Amino acid sequence: MSPRKTRQENAPIYNRLPVLRAERRLTRQALADAIDVNYQTIGYLERGDYSPSLDLAMRLSQFFELPIEAIFSREPFTPLTNQIYGKDNKEQSS
């Protein structure tokens, strides 16, 4: 009998890879080459079809010079437009 997966193990891993690639004007192929993976792996990660290994998450973190939590999360990321122009920032600046 195989071990039962917990709710957290089934939870999706969200990421900001498309945004980080766009900011740096990187193609999937260029990012894949930089971290030594197949370009399809980048697509799978971006779509949420694949959860990164710890090694892969650390390579991406090192490449982008960001903490892993800035790239990956168990909770959906707040869109950057909401962070910059959203209601929460308006309340803080009042």
C-alpha positions in Angstrom: 0.0 0.0 0.0 1.4 3.4 -1.0 1.5 6.3 1.5 -1.3 8.7 1.3 -0.5 12.1 0.0 -1.3 15.0 2.3 -3.2 18.1 1.1 -0.1 20.2 1.0 1.7 17.6 -1.2 -1.2 18.0 -3.7 -1.2 21.8 -3.6 0.0 23.5 -6.7 3.3 25.4 -6.7 2.8 28.9 -8.1 5.6 30.8 -9.7 6.6 34.2 -11.2 8.9 32.7 -13.9 7.0 34.3 -16.9 7.3 37.7 -15.2 10.9 37.3 -14.4 11.7 36.1 -17.9 9.8 39.1 -19.4 11.6 41.6 -17.2 15.0 40.2 -18.4 13.8 39.7 -22.0 14.7 36.0 -21.8 13.2 33.2 -24.0 12.4 29.9 -22.4 15.4 28.5 -24.3 17.8 31.1 -23.0 16.7 30.5 -19.4 16.9 26.7 -19.9 20.4 27.0 -21.3 21.5 29.2 -18.4 20.3 26.7 -15.8 21.1 23.6 -17.8 17.6 22.1 -18.3 15.5 21.4 -21.4 13.4 24.4 -22.5 10.2 22.3 -22.1 10.9 22.1 -18.4 10.6 25.9 -18.2 7.2 25.7 -20.0 6.0 22.9 -17.6 7.1 25.0 -14.6 5.4 28.2 -15.9 2.1 26.3 -16.6 2.2 24.6 -13.2 2.4 21.2 -14.8 5.6 20.4 -13.0 6.9 21.3 -9.5 10.6 22.1 -9.3 13.0 19.9 -7.4 14.9 21.7 -4.6 18.0 21.7 -6.8 16.1 23.3 -9.7 14.5 25.9 -7.5 17.9 26.8 -6.1 19.4 27.1 -9.5 16.6 29.5 -10.6 17.0 31.4 -7.4 20.7 31.8 -8.0 20.2 32.8 -11.6 17.6 35.5 -10.9 19.4 36.5 -7.7 16.2 36.2 -5.7 15.1 34.2 -2.7 13.2 31.0 -3.7 10.1 32.5 -2.0 10.1 35.4 -4.5 9.9 32.9 -7.3 7.8 30.1 -6.0 4.8 29.9 -3.5 2.1 27.6 -2.4 -0.3 30.6 -2.5 -1.1 32.5 -5.7 1.0 35.6 -6.0 -0.7 39.0 -5.8 -0.5 40.6 -9.2 2.2 43.3 -9.3 -0.3 45.9 -10.5 -2.3 45.2 -7.3 0.9 45.5 -5.2 1.8 48.8 -6.8 -1.6 50.4 -7.5 -4.0 48.2 -5.4 -6.2 49.0 -2.5 -3.8 47.7 0.1 -1.1 50.3 -0.8 -3.6 53.1 -0.9 -4.7 52.3 2.7 -1.0 52.2 3.8 -0.1 55.5 2.3 -3.1 57.4 3.9 
